[in-house]
Amino acid sequence: MEKKQNQSTENFIKDIRRRTRRVFPSEQKIMIVMKAQRGEQSVAE
């Protein structure tokens, strides 16, 4: 019984993470990479 509850909790947490994940448009991703290559900004920033 506890294993089922544990798995349900894990699935709940994964679902929340999926829903709150930040989404960046393709253009913004390209700009981030270009700035990182020029040394203006790190990818992490």
HELIX and SHEET records of a PDB file:
HELIX    1   1 GLU A    2  THR A   20  1                                  19    
HELIX    2   2 SER A   26  ARG A   38  1                                  13    
END                                                                             
